[in-house]
Amino acid sequence: MRLAHRDGQTVHLGYCTNVHAGEELPEIIGQLDTYAVPARRILGVERLGVGLWLAAPVAARLAADPSAVEGLRRALDARGLEVVTCNGFPYGAFHAPVVKHAVYRPDWLSDARMTYTLDLARVLAGLLPDDATRGSVSTLPLAWRTPWTAAHRAAARGRLAELAERLETVHARTGRLIRVGFEPEPGCVLESTEQVADELAGVDTRYLGVCLDLAHLACGWEEPRDALARLAGAGLPVVKVQVSAALAADHPEQAATAAALRGYAEPRFLHQTRSAAGHTADDLAEALDAELPGPWRVHYHVPLHAAPQPPLHATLDVLRDALGVLVGGERALCDHLEVETYTWNVLPSAQRPVTEGQLAEGIAAEVAFARDELLALGLHREPVRELIR
């Protein structure tokens, strides 16, 4: 979906396909038919953006076969879908029974992470619509926080310099600019925008920047205006925004709140928990067992349009404040916005979609929510030529 900013810039809005489990190309196409195409039709738009998640093996095969990339692009075009961004955070097996810390491996100290990210950049260069200004790839915040020594930091700095050089080569060979955004997340080397400004100081910002996940920002209890000013002061561009909301609990010590929270303590994903007073736990169950003082924000992406089980709530105030700074001013600070709620299939059972159609409807409702927030900020729909049926 495309919206126009008052500065004339096209702002791309879509949803991230890491909510779907398939990792082979036929499965990926099948998932687009099952979920993305129905969501586009529900939304009534000519084109729907999909933030494509490709596991490392299929990304490598596509990067080695330009004809296969062209075939994927034709398949996307035929379905009224477009790709301007890829999610390069999960390397693979993102829907295994237990993911937890495995999502941070391989990290940016490894050759495998470099190879995967460059494969995605090459694939994306072939998938970009002809009129797209640039593409983006989001990636993990360097590594989980431990161990992280001075030697690790120096090695990572060398890898980031190499990454920029190799993205410049992709740009020269394809004529398409692909930028990589490092995504701060609780518990990682890059958690706060202060850490981002420190660790990424001096990188080549033609090709490297930040992917700002609004749920992660909320979990850090950062005020969006201050956080974005800090990034701007460091000269770091926001190359991608994940429009997401975290789970919040004002009084986790109360029995009803704790009971509701336990419904979200599930075994697949890590749900880092942070309190307003700075208390931390690396997973929700750990926070509950430790009885951390509240209020809490929990790294659990909840559907944007549907309130969590009371008395819990979502961090929509942070989402709105951040979008106001990012695209509500005279200039758009980012043009790639992606709804990233990958937790649909692990929600408490009363909120979990039962059928494929319900998930497609939920995805459409989230994108519609994000669209309406952007329209309220003064963006407007680009002219529609003819709906693809």
Secondary structure, DSSP 8 states (H G I E B T S, - for coil): -EEE-TTS-EEEEEEEGGGS---SHHHHHHHIIIIIHHHHHHHT-S-EEEEB---HHHHHHHHT-HHHHHHHHHHHHHTTEE-SEEE-S--S-TTSS--GGGGG-S-TTSHHHHHHHHHHHHHHHHHS-TT---EEEEE--SSBSSS--HHHHHHHHHHHHHHHHHHHHHHHHHS--EEEEE---TTBSS-SHHHHHHHTTT--TTTEEEEEEHHHHHHTT--HHHHHHHHHHTT--EEEEEE-EEEEES-TTSHHHHHHHHTT--SSS---EEETTS-EESSHHHHHHHT--S-EEEEEEE-TTS--STT-EE-HHHHHHHHHHHHSSSS-S-SEEEE--TTGGGS-TTTS--SHHHHHHHHHHHHHHHHHHHHHTT-EE--------
